[in-house]
């Protein structure tokens, strides 16, 4: 790998206000119990959270216990999984994605909640204010705001300027996904290219969608953010490789797995940063007083080996804009 750019995150709003109540971690004879639930499977996101906790001095099974639940790309399971953790009387609940944060908010108004990887926590109805989220919830946003999704199509079309027909895959497992599709359609009109839109929220729908893309004239492929897509990363990357489709993804781990390119904040870093919120809450901070953290940098990642396998030369302008290149 080359050119690994540093990702910087900043806290939105004012300085942290530390609550004057007793820190959970200091309760006599009590090892804090942290619940962790993901809409996806265990993998790099959970590993990053554990790494973040370890960096702050927490060792699972030592001075903290971490109880996990994974929905494996089936978001309808989240309410049950969250309820299981709430019944364990956990001290802090860590949840992934907007849909996970919603399930957590519906399950408890008293247990501190830390979310990671929410596309847009305000639009998703998780918080009403980033600087002071209030209540029992805070976390790390990915800041996929208005006009962001169009960048995926713009960059992919710049990579393959001869292509005029693209396919996009979206999933209702991300509550913000319909907004991504709207922006992508607007960008396609502006670029004078055709965009075929396909939905998949379960495996059967994914099979239908990929079959339709295979039978179409699409020569470029955009995968929008969702827990379902993250869970089916391997299938999506393999499909693009087998169909020789240049593809744009929303997270760099798709590129590490062999995908052509991605653009966005580091989702893995968002989970790593979530550990700092858990630490502050265990030390006595009120979650509602902790500003929601937002990324300030969005990175283009390119897999040059995949480009060669597709018979593509990476345009110099794309290379110069890339924050990381996988050889």
C-alpha positions as CSV (number, residue, x, y, z in Angstrom):
1,X,0.0,0.0,0.0
2,X,1.1,3.6,-0.5
3,X,0.1,7.0,0.5
4,X,-1.9,6.3,3.7
5,X,-3.5,9.6,4.6
6,X,-4.2,10.6,8.1
7,X,-7.9,10.9,8.9
8,X,-8.8,13.7,11.1
9,X,-12.0,13.9,13.1
10,X,-13.2,16.9,15.1
11,X,-16.0,17.2,17.6
12,X,-19.0,19.2,16.5
13,X,-19.8,22.2,18.7
14,X,-18.5,23.2,22.0
15,X,-16.2,21.6,24.5
16,X,-17.4,18.5,26.4
17,X,-19.4,19.0,29.6
18,X,-18.6,16.3,32.2
19,X,-21.6,15.2,34.3
20,X,-21.3,15.5,38.0
21,X,-22.7,12.1,38.7
22,X,-20.8,9.0,39.8
23,X,-18.6,7.3,37.2
24,X,-19.8,3.8,36.4
25,X,-16.3,2.4,36.2
26,X,-15.7,3.5,39.8
27,X,-18.6,1.6,41.4
28,X,-17.3,-0.7,44.0
29,X,-16.8,-4.3,43.0
30,X,-18.3,-3.7,39.5
31,X,-16.7,-4.5,36.2
32,X,-18.5,-2.3,33.5
33,X,-20.6,-4.3,31.1
34,X,-20.7,-2.8,27.5
35,X,-23.2,-4.0,25.0
36,X,-22.2,-4.0,21.3
37,X,-24.6,-4.7,18.5
38,X,-24.1,-4.4,14.7
39,X,-26.5,-4.7,11.9
40,X,-23.7,-6.5,10.0
41,X,-21.5,-9.4,10.9
42,X,-18.4,-9.3,13.2
43,X,-15.4,-8.0,11.3
44,X,-13.2,-4.9,10.8
45,X,-15.8,-2.6,12.5
46,X,-15.9,-4.6,15.7
47,X,-12.1,-5.2,15.6
48,X,-11.6,-1.4,15.4
49,X,-13.8,-0.8,18.4
50,X,-11.9,-3.4,20.4
51,X,-8.6,-1.8,19.3
52,X,-10.0,1.6,20.4
53,X,-10.9,0.3,23.8
54,X,-7.6,-1.4,24.2
55,X,-5.8,1.8,23.4
56,X,-7.7,3.5,26.2
57,X,-6.7,0.8,28.7
58,X,-9.7,-1.5,28.5
59,X,-9.3,-5.2,28.2
60,X,-12.3,-7.4,27.5
61,X,-12.6,-10.0,30.2
62,X,-10.3,-7.9,32.5
63,X,-11.4,-4.4,33.5
64,X,-14.4,-4.4,31.2
65,X,-16.8,-7.0,29.8
66,X,-18.2,-6.7,26.2
67,X,-21.3,-8.5,25.3
68,X,-21.9,-8.7,21.5
69,X,-24.8,-9.3,19.1
70,X,-24.7,-9.3,15.3
71,X,-27.7,-9.1,13.0
72,X,-25.7,-10.4,10.0
73,X,-27.4,-8.0,7.5
74,X,-30.9,-8.7,8.7
75,X,-32.0,-5.3,10.3
76,X,-35.3,-6.7,11.4
77,X,-33.4,-8.6,14.1
78,X,-32.0,-5.5,15.7
79,X,-34.9,-4.8,18.1
80,X,-34.6,-8.3,19.6
81,X,-30.8,-8.2,19.8
82,X,-30.9,-4.8,21.5
83,X,-33.6,-5.9,23.9
84,X,-31.4,-8.9,24.9
85,X,-28.6,-6.6,25.8
86,X,-30.8,-4.1,27.7
87,X,-32.1,-7.0,29.8
88,X,-28.5,-7.8,30.8
89,X,-28.4,-4.4,32.6
90,X,-25.5,-3.1,30.6
91,X,-23.7,0.1,31.5
92,X,-23.3,1.4,27.9
93,X,-24.8,0.3,24.6
94,X,-22.8,0.7,21.4
95,X,-24.8,0.4,18.2
96,X,-23.8,0.5,14.5
97,X,-25.6,2.6,11.8
98,X,-28.7,4.7,11.9
99,X,-31.0,1.7,12.0
100,X,-29.2,0.3,15.0
101,X,-29.4,3.7,16.8
102,X,-33.1,3.8,16.2
103,X,-33.6,0.3,17.7
104,X,-31.5,1.3,20.7
105,X,-33.5,4.6,21.3
106,X,-36.8,2.6,21.2
107,X,-35.5,0.1,23.7
108,X,-34.1,2.4,26.4
109,X,-34.2,6.0,27.5
110,X,-31.9,5.4,30.5
111,X,-28.9,3.3,29.4
112,X,-26.3,5.5,27.7
113,X,-26.1,4.8,23.9
114,X,-23.1,5.4,21.6
115,X,-23.7,5.1,17.9
116,X,-21.1,4.7,15.2
117,X,-21.4,4.9,11.4
118,X,-24.7,6.8,11.1
119,X,-24.9,8.3,7.7
120,X,-26.9,11.4,8.9
121,X,-28.0,11.3,12.6
122,X,-30.2,14.4,12.2
123,X,-32.0,13.3,9.1
124,X,-32.2,9.8,10.6
125,X,-34.1,11.1,13.6
126,X,-31.4,10.0,16.1
127,X,-30.5,13.5,17.4
128,X,-31.9,17.0,16.8
129,X,-28.6,18.8,17.5
130,X,-25.0,17.7,16.9
131,X,-23.4,20.0,19.5
132,X,-25.8,18.9,22.3
133,X,-27.6,15.8,21.3
134,X,-29.4,15.5,24.7
135,X,-31.0,12.5,26.2
136,X,-29.1,9.3,26.5
137,X,-27.4,9.2,23.1
138,X,-24.4,10.4,21.2
139,X,-21.8,9.0,18.9
140,X,-19.9,9.3,15.6
141,X,-21.5,10.4,12.3
142,X,-20.3,9.7,8.8
143,X,-21.7,13.0,7.6
144,X,-23.1,11.7,4.3
145,X,-25.0,15.0,3.8
146,X,-26.8,16.6,0.8
147,X,-25.0,16.3,-2.5
148,X,-22.5,13.8,-1.2
149,X,-23.8,10.8,-3.1
150,X,-23.3,12.5,-6.4
151,X,-19.6,12.3,-5.9
152,X,-19.6,8.5,-6.2
153,X,-21.0,8.7,-9.7
154,X,-18.9,11.7,-10.7
155,X,-15.6,10.0,-9.6
156,X,-16.5,6.7,-11.3
157,X,-17.5,8.5,-14.5
158,X,-14.2,10.4,-14.4
159,X,-12.4,7.1,-14.1
160,X,-14.3,5.6,-17.1
161,X,-15.4,8.6,-19.2
162,X,-16.4,6.4,-22.2
163,X,-19.2,4.8,-20.1
164,X,-22.7,6.2,-20.4
165,X,-24.7,3.6,-18.5
166,X,-24.4,2.8,-14.8
167,X,-26.2,0.6,-12.3
168,X,-26.7,1.5,-8.6
169,X,-27.5,-0.8,-5.8
170,X,-29.3,0.6,-2.7
171,X,-30.9,-0.9,0.3
172,X,-33.7,0.2,2.6
173,X,-31.6,-1.2,5.5
174,X,-30.1,2.3,5.5
175,X,-32.8,4.9,6.2
176,X,-30.9,7.5,4.3
177,X,-30.5,5.4,1.2
178,X,-33.5,6.9,-0.7
179,X,-31.8,10.3,-0.4
180,X,-28.6,8.8,-2.0
181,X,-30.6,7.5,-4.9
182,X,-32.3,10.9,-5.4
183,X,-28.9,12.7,-5.5
184,X,-27.4,10.0,-7.8
185,X,-30.3,10.4,-10.3
186,X,-29.8,14.2,-10.3
187,X,-26.1,13.8,-10.9
188,X,-26.8,11.3,-13.8
189,X,-29.0,13.8,-15.5
190,X,-26.3,16.5,-15.1
191,X,-23.7,14.2,-16.5
192,X,-26.0,13.0,-19.3
193,X,-25.6,9.3,-18.4
194,X,-28.2,6.6,-17.8
195,X,-28.6,5.2,-14.3
196,X,-30.4,1.9,-13.6
197,X,-31.5,1.7,-9.9
198,X,-31.8,-1.7,-8.1
199,X,-32.9,-2.4,-4.6
200,X,-31.9,-5.3,-2.3
201,X,-32.5,-5.7,1.4
202,X,-32.3,-9.5,1.6
203,X,-30.4,-12.2,-0.3
204,X,-33.3,-13.1,-2.6
205,X,-33.6,-9.5,-3.7
206,X,-29.9,-9.3,-4.1
207,X,-29.9,-12.2,-6.5
208,X,-32.6,-10.6,-8.6
209,X,-30.8,-7.2,-8.6
210,X,-27.5,-8.7,-9.6
211,X,-29.1,-10.8,-12.3
212,X,-30.8,-7.7,-13.7
213,X,-27.5,-5.8,-13.7
214,X,-25.8,-8.7,-15.5
215,X,-28.4,-8.6,-18.2
216,X,-28.3,-4.9,-18.7
217,X,-26.0,-2.6,-20.6
218,X,-24.5,-1.1,-17.5
219,X,-20.7,-0.7,-17.6
220,X,-20.2,0.9,-14.2
221,X,-21.6,0.0,-10.8
222,X,-22.2,2.1,-7.7
223,X,-22.9,0.5,-4.3
224,X,-24.5,2.9,-1.7
225,X,-24.0,2.6,2.1
226,X,-26.1,0.1,4.0
227,X,-25.6,-2.6,6.6
228,X,-26.9,-5.1,4.0
229,X,-24.2,-4.1,1.5
230,X,-21.5,-4.2,4.2
231,X,-22.6,-7.7,5.2
232,X,-22.5,-8.9,1.5
233,X,-19.2,-7.2,0.7
234,X,-17.6,-10.3,-0.6
235,X,-20.5,-11.1,-2.9
236,X,-20.6,-7.6,-4.3
237,X,-16.9,-7.4,-5.0
238,X,-16.8,-10.8,-6.6
239,X,-19.8,-9.9,-8.7
240,X,-18.1,-6.8,-10.0
241,X,-14.9,-8.7,-10.7
242,X,-16.7,-11.5,-12.6
243,X,-18.8,-9.1,-14.7
244,X,-15.7,-6.9,-15.2
245,X,-17.7,-3.9,-13.9
246,X,-15.7,-0.9,-12.6
247,X,-17.3,-0.2,-9.2
248,X,-17.5,2.6,-6.7
249,X,-18.1,1.7,-3.1
250,X,-18.7,3.7,0.1
251,X,-16.1,2.2,2.3
252,X,-12.4,1.5,1.9
253,X,-12.6,-2.0,3.2
254,X,-14.4,-2.9,-0.1
255,X,-11.2,-1.7,-1.9
256,X,-9.0,-3.7,0.5
257,X,-11.2,-6.7,-0.4
258,X,-10.5,-6.2,-4.1
259,X,-13.0,-3.5,-5.1
260,X,-11.9,-0.8,-7.6
261,X,-12.5,2.4,-5.7
262,X,-14.3,4.0,-2.7
263,X,-15.0,7.5,-1.5
264,X,-16.0,8.6,1.9
265,X,-14.9,8.8,5.6
266,X,-13.3,5.9,7.2
267,X,-16.1,3.8,8.7
268,X,-13.6,1.7,10.6
269,X,-12.2,4.8,12.2
270,X,-15.7,5.8,13.3
271,X,-16.0,2.5,15.3
272,X,-12.5,3.1,16.7
273,X,-13.5,6.6,17.8
274,X,-16.7,5.2,19.4
275,X,-14.5,3.7,22.1
276,X,-13.6,7.2,23.4
277,X,-17.2,7.9,24.0
278,X,-17.6,4.7,26.0
279,X,-14.5,5.7,28.0
280,X,-15.9,9.2,28.9
281,X,-19.3,7.8,29.8
282,X,-17.8,5.2,32.1
283,X,-15.9,8.0,33.7
284,X,-19.1,9.9,34.4
285,X,-19.9,12.0,31.3
286,X,-23.6,12.4,30.3
287,X,-24.0,11.1,26.7
288,X,-26.4,13.9,25.8
289,X,-23.7,16.5,26.7
290,X,-21.1,14.9,24.4
291,X,-21.2,16.5,20.9
292,X,-21.7,14.1,18.0
293,X,-18.3,13.7,16.2
294,X,-18.1,14.3,12.5
295,X,-15.3,13.5,10.0
296,X,-13.6,16.5,8.4
297,X,-11.9,14.5,5.6
298,X,-13.3,12.3,2.9
299,X,-10.8,10.0,1.2
300,X,-10.6,8.5,-2.3
301,X,-9.1,5.0,-2.2
302,X,-8.0,3.2,-5.4
303,X,-7.1,-0.4,-6.0
304,X,-4.6,-0.2,-8.8
305,X,-4.3,-4.0,-9.0
306,X,-8.0,-4.3,-9.7
307,X,-7.8,-1.6,-12.3
308,X,-5.1,-3.6,-14.1
309,X,-7.2,-6.7,-13.9
310,X,-10.1,-4.8,-15.5
311,X,-7.7,-3.5,-18.2
312,X,-8.0,0.1,-17.0
313,X,-5.4,2.7,-16.7
314,X,-6.0,4.9,-13.6
315,X,-6.4,8.5,-14.9
316,X,-3.6,10.8,-13.6
317,X,-6.2,13.2,-12.1
318,X,-7.7,10.3,-10.1
319,X,-4.3,9.2,-8.9
320,X,-3.4,12.7,-7.7
321,X,-6.7,12.9,-5.7
322,X,-6.4,9.5,-4.1
323,X,-5.6,9.5,-0.4
324,X,-4.6,5.8,-0.5
325,X,-3.6,3.5,-3.3
326,X,-3.7,-0.3,-3.0
327,X,-1.3,-2.0,-5.3
